[in-house]
Amino acid sequence: MSNPERIPQPERGLKGGPDVGPRNVALDRQNPDLLAPPATDRGTLPNLKFSMSMAHTRIEDGGWTREVTQRELPIATELAGVDMSLDPGAYRELHWHKQSEWAYVLSGSCRIGAVDQEGRNFLEDVEKGDLWFFPRGVPHHIQALDEGVEFLLVFDDGAFSENATFMMSDFFAHTPRSVIAKNFGWTPEQLDRLPEREKYIFSGQVPPPLERDQVVSPTGDVPRTFKHRMLAQEPEYFNGGKARVVDQTNFSAADSICAALVEIDPGGLRELHWHPTDDEWQYYISGQGRMGVFASSGENGTFNYQAGDVGYVPFAYGHYVENTGSEPLVFLEMFRNPKFEDISLSQWMANTPAQVSADTLNLPRGVVESIPKTKARITA
């Protein structure tokens, strides 16, 4: 067993040597496979990791937010993520985006509401393990319930920034009051307290029970719910853990983003695989692990992850995720696609004539024939 007090060094066997500093030992401990990469690593891959803890935090009256976008993680061109927390009763104000919004509740609970282009409305409470999806352009709001809330937001554009959304208060502040009065039939006196700038996140009172907050729209409710209970969904079990996949097959509203919630047991492995259609954006919820990424042409890199880290895998890169800790490794893997798709290396080999794989890898044919023909996803 490794000694946690030992200062890690850039050494592998007889190669390398000590680093006497200056250095950041805490970061070296978090990234042992960057300090002393496995012998199988070769070349220099783009950075595939950025921690939310290293992102700028915007602090407001009622909560805070921070984000990892293409600005922080340049390789992440397809998706961007936001970590947001609201105090009890606080609002993420009425707003809309050019991008679709997918969200996962990390802790606490909140009320979410939206109105679509037909005036059909949606209002629901969500709690830890639930997710929501709002299509691009659909206006919505979030309000924390009595325990407050923290949630992850993911948008289908790597260049997205939470600081550049369309907000109701900002819209009103930049519209002549005469136009506002004419639009709504209000008097100038009724507009005396309009905000002069965006409110974004602001304090409020905990809302009443859901049934008392409902508004009956003459055009009815949205035809497809924007809420899905991901953690309550029955997982698919494997020898080394379990996974829950949410895409349009079980959450029809999510027409541009899909995800898997993966839990890997200690010592387990998210099997060698790749995704044939899209880049993968990851968010690590708990535990610690490492990911090896094969980029073709002999290029390979290994990265370490822990709670709060964002990982990224470009389209078609082969990779695995291994639990290197003593507790389950829990993370989300997400894609800018309505359908979840992955290709298993073992399933490919098992469904190809055994002699072909055996000749390619210099293996006995019987070894190849022992590979199960079904996808494993997670192995012990």
C-alpha positions in Angstrom: 0.0 0.0 0.0 1.3 3.4 -0.9 2.3 5.9 1.9 0.1 9.0 1.7 2.8 11.0 3.4 5.4 10.2 0.8 6.1 13.0 -1.6 5.4 11.6 -5.2 8.3 11.9 -7.6 8.6 11.8 -11.4 10.1 8.3 -11.3 9.1 5.0 -12.9 11.3 2.1 -11.9 14.9 3.1 -12.6 13.8 6.0 -14.9 13.3 9.6 -13.9 14.5 11.1 -10.7 13.5 13.3 -7.8 12.0 16.8 -8.1 13.4 19.0 -5.3 11.1 21.9 -6.2 9.7 24.4 -6.3 6.5 22.4 -6.9 2.8 22.0 -6.0 2.9 18.7 -4.1 -0.9 18.7 -3.6 -1.5 18.8 -7.3 1.1 16.1 -7.9 -0.7 13.9 -5.5 -4.0 14.4 -7.4 -2.4 13.7 -10.7 0.1 10.9 -10.2 -0.3 9.6 -13.8 0.8 13.0 -15.2 3.8 13.2 -12.8 4.9 9.6 -13.5 2.9 8.4 -16.6 2.4 4.7 -17.3 5.0 3.3 -19.7 2.1 2.8 -22.2 1.7 6.6 -22.5 3.2 8.2 -25.6 3.2 11.7 -27.1 1.3 14.7 -25.8 -2.5 14.7 -25.9 -4.5 17.9 -25.4 -5.4 18.5 -21.8 -8.5 16.4 -21.0 -9.2 17.6 -17.4 -10.2 20.8 -15.7 -11.5 21.0 -12.1 -14.5 23.1 -11.2 -12.4 24.1 -8.1 -10.1 26.0 -10.4 -12.9 27.8 -12.2 -13.8 31.4 -11.3 -16.8 31.6 -8.9 -19.5 34.3 -9.4 -21.0 35.1 -6.0 -24.5 36.7 -5.9 -27.1 37.5 -3.3 -28.7 34.1 -3.0 -26.1 31.8 -4.4 -23.1 31.2 -6.6 -22.0 29.7 -9.8 -18.9 28.6 -11.7 -18.4 27.1 -15.2 -16.0 25.0 -17.3 -16.3 25.9 -21.0 -14.1 25.8 -24.0 -12.3 28.8 -22.4 -11.1 26.7 -19.5 -10.8 23.4 -21.4 -10.0 24.2 -25.0 -10.6 20.7 -26.3 -14.2 20.8 -25.1 -15.9 22.1 -28.2 -19.2 20.3 -28.1 -20.4 20.8 -24.4 -20.0 23.1 -21.5 -20.9 22.8 -17.9 -22.0 25.0 -15.0 -22.0 24.2 -11.2 -24.6 26.3 -9.5 -25.9 26.6 -5.9 -29.0 28.5 -4.7 -29.9 29.3 -1.1 -33.4 28.4 0.2 -35.9 30.4 -1.7 -33.4 32.0 -4.1 -34.0 32.3 -7.8 -32.0 31.7 -11.0 -34.1 34.3 -12.6 -36.5 34.0 -15.6 -34.2 33.5 -18.6 -33.6 31.6 -21.9 -30.6 30.4 -23.9 -29.6 29.9 -27.5 -28.5 26.4 -26.3 -30.4 23.5 -24.9 -30.0 23.0 -21.1 -29.6 19.6 -19.4 -29.3 19.5 -15.6 -28.6 17.0 -12.8 -29.5 17.8 -9.2 -26.4 17.1 -7.0 -28.0 17.9 -3.6 -31.1 19.6 -2.2 -34.2 20.4 -4.2 -35.7 23.1 -6.3 -38.8 24.1 -8.4 -38.4 24.5 -12.1 -40.8 26.1 -14.5 -41.0 26.8 -18.2 -43.4 28.0 -20.9 -43.0 26.9 -24.5 -43.7 28.7 -27.8 -47.4 27.6 -27.7 -47.9 29.1 -24.2 -48.0 25.6 -22.7 -46.5 25.6 -19.2 -44.5 23.2 -17.0 -43.9 23.4 -13.2 -42.3 20.6 -11.2 -40.2 20.0 -8.1 -36.9 18.1 -8.6 -34.5 16.6 -5.9 -31.1 14.9 -5.7 -30.7 12.4 -8.6 -33.4 14.1 -10.8 -32.6 15.8 -14.0 -34.3 18.3 -16.3 -34.0 19.4 -20.0 -35.1 22.6 -21.5 -34.9 23.0 -25.3 -33.0 26.0 -26.7 -35.1 29.2 -26.7 -37.6 28.0 -24.2 -37.9 30.4 -21.2 -37.6 29.0 -17.7 -36.6 29.6 -14.1 -35.3 27.8 -11.1 -36.1 28.4 -7.4 -34.6 26.6 -4.5 -36.9 24.9 -2.0 -36.4 24.9 1.8 -33.1 23.0 1.9 -31.4 24.9 -0.9 -30.0 23.2 -4.0 -26.8 22.5 -6.0 -27.0 21.3 -9.6 -24.9 20.7 -12.7 -26.0 22.3 -15.9 -24.7 21.1 -19.3 -25.2 23.0 -22.6 -24.8 21.7 -26.1 -22.1 24.2 -27.1 -18.6 24.2 -25.8 -18.3 28.0 -26.2 -21.4 28.6 -24.0 -21.1 30.9 -21.0 -23.7 31.2 -18.2 -22.8 34.9 -18.0 -24.2 35.5 -21.5 -27.8 34.4 -21.2 -31.1 36.2 -22.1 -32.6 37.5 -18.8 -36.0 39.0 -18.2 -34.7 41.8 -15.9 -32.0 42.7 -18.4 -34.5 42.7 -21.3 -36.7 45.1 -19.3 -33.8 47.3 -18.3 -32.8 47.9 -21.9 -36.3 48.5 -23.3 -37.8 52.1 -23.2 -40.3 52.3 -20.4 -42.8 53.8 -22.8 -42.6 50.7 -24.9 -43.0 48.4 -21.8 -46.1 50.5 -20.7 -47.6 50.2 -24.2 -46.9 46.5 -24.4 -48.5 45.6 -21.1 -51.0 48.4 -20.7 -49.3 49.6 -17.6 -48.9 53.2 -16.3 -45.5 54.8 -16.0 -46.0 54.8 -12.2 -46.2 51.1 -12.1 -42.7 50.9 -13.6 -40.9 52.9 -10.9 -39.1 49.9 -9.4 -38.1 48.0 -12.5 -34.5 46.6 -12.2 -31.8 48.8 -13.8 -29.7 45.8 -14.6 -29.9 42.0 -14.6 -30.6 40.2 -11.3 -29.3 36.8 -12.4 -29.4 35.1 -9.0 -31.3 36.7 -6.2 -32.8 35.9 -2.8 -36.5 35.1 -2.4 -39.0 33.3 -0.2 -39.4 29.5 -0.3 -42.3 28.8 -2.7 -45.6 27.3 -1.4 -46.6 23.7 -2.1 -46.5 22.8 -5.7 -50.2 22.6 -6.2 -50.7 26.1 -4.9 -48.1 27.5 -7.3 -49.5 25.9 -10.5 -50.8 28.2 -13.2 -53.5 26.9 -15.6 -52.6 27.8 -19.1 -55.5 28.0 -21.7 -53.2 26.1 -24.1 -52.5 23.3 -21.5 -49.3 21.7 -20.3 -46.2 21.0 -22.4 -46.7 17.7 -24.3 -43.5 16.1 -23.0 -42.3 16.4 -19.4 -39.0 18.3 -18.9 -38.2 16.2 -15.8 -36.8 12.7 -15.4 -35.9 10.8 -12.2 -32.5 9.5 -13.2 -31.4 8.1 -9.8 -34.8 6.4 -9.4 -34.4 4.7 -12.7 -33.5 1.0 -12.5 -29.8 0.6 -13.4 -28.2 -2.0 -15.6 -25.9 -4.1 -13.4 -22.5 -5.4 -14.3 -19.8 -7.4 -12.5 -17.9 -4.2 -11.6 -20.7 -1.7 -11.0 -23.8 -0.3 -12.6 -25.0 2.3 -15.1 -28.2 4.3 -15.9 -28.5 5.6 -19.4 -30.9 8.4 -20.2 -31.6 9.4 -23.8 -34.6 9.9 -26.1 -35.6 6.3 -25.7 -36.7 6.9 -22.0 -36.7 10.8 -21.8 -38.3 12.0 -25.0 -37.9 15.8 -24.3 -34.1 15.5 -24.4 -33.6 16.0 -28.1 -30.0 17.1 -28.2 -28.2 15.7 -25.1 -28.0 12.2 -23.6 -26.1 10.9 -20.6 -25.1 7.9 -18.5 -24.7 7.9 -14.7 -21.9 5.4 -14.1 -20.9 3.8 -10.8 -17.7 1.8 -10.7 -16.9 -0.4 -7.7 -13.4 -0.2 -6.1 -11.0 -1.9 -8.5 -13.6 -1.9 -11.3 -13.2 -0.7 -14.9 -15.4 1.2 -17.4 -14.4 -1.1 -20.2 -12.2 -0.2 -23.2 -14.5 1.5 -25.6 -15.2 4.5 -27.7 -18.1 6.5 -29.0 -18.8 6.5 -32.7 -20.7 9.7 -33.0 -19.7 12.4 -30.5 -17.3 13.8 -28.0 -17.8 12.8 -24.4 -18.1 15.4 -21.6 -17.7 14.0 -18.0 -18.4 15.2 -14.5 -17.0 13.3 -11.5 -19.4 13.3 -8.6 -17.6 11.1 -6.0 -14.6 8.8 -5.6 -11.3 8.9 -7.6 -10.2 7.3 -10.7 -8.0 7.5 -13.8 -8.8 7.5 -17.5 -6.5 6.2 -20.2 -7.1 7.7 -23.7 -5.8 6.3 -27.0 -5.7 8.9 -29.8 -4.4 6.7 -32.7 -1.0 7.0 -34.3 0.6 5.6 -31.1 -0.6 8.6 -29.0 -1.9 7.7 -25.5 -2.3 9.7 -22.3 -3.5 9.0 -18.7 -5.4 11.5 -16.6 -6.6 11.3 -12.9 -10.0 12.5 -11.7 -11.8 13.1 -8.4 -15.0 14.8 -7.3 -15.7 18.1 -9.0 -13.5 17.4 -12.0 -14.5 17.7 -15.6 -13.2 15.2 -18.1 -13.3 15.2 -21.9 -12.8 12.6 -24.6 -12.8 13.6 -28.3 -14.9 11.7 -30.7 -13.7 8.1 -31.5 -10.8 8.1 -29.1 -10.5 4.8 -27.3 -10.5 5.0 -23.6 -11.2 3.3 -20.2 -12.0 4.7 -16.7 -10.7 2.8 -13.7 -11.7 3.2 -10.1 -8.4 3.7 -8.2 -10.0 4.5 -4.8 -11.7 2.6 -1.9 -15.2 3.8 -2.6 -17.5 3.8 -5.7 -16.4 6.1 -8.5 -19.5 7.9 -9.7 -19.6 10.1 -12.7 -21.7 11.4 -15.6 -20.7 10.9 -19.2 -22.6 13.1 -21.6 -23.0 13.6 -25.4 -24.4 16.1 -27.8 -26.7 13.5 -29.3 -30.3 12.3 -28.5 -29.1 8.7 -28.6 -26.5 7.1 -26.3 -24.0 5.0 -28.3 -20.7 3.3 -27.5 -18.6 0.5 -29.1 -17.1 -2.1 -26.8 -13.6 -3.4 -27.7 -14.4 -6.8 -26.3 -17.8 -7.1 -28.0 -16.2 -6.2 -31.3 -13.6 -8.9 -30.9 -16.1 -11.5 -29.7 -18.3 -11.0 -32.7 -15.4 -11.1 -35.2 -14.0 -14.5 -36.4 -11.8 -15.5 -33.5 -8.8 -16.3 -35.7 -8.7 -12.7 -37.0 -8.3 -11.2 -33.6 -5.9 -14.0 -32.5 -3.6 -13.4 -35.5 -3.7 -9.6 -34.9 -2.8 -9.8 -31.3 -0.6 -12.9 -31.3 -3.1 -14.6 -28.9 -4.2 -18.2 -28.7 -7.5 -18.6 -30.5 -9.1 -20.1 -27.3 -8.3 -16.9 -25.4 -10.2 -14.8 -27.9 -13.1 -17.3 -28.0 -13.6 -16.9 -24.2 -14.6 -13.3 -24.6 -18.4 -12.8 -24.0 -20.3 -11.7 -27.0 -22.4 -9.2 -25.0 -21.3 -5.7 -24.0 -19.8 -5.6 -20.5 -19.6 -1.7 -20.0 -18.2 -2.2 -16.5 -15.9 -5.1 -15.4 -14.6 -6.1 -12.0 
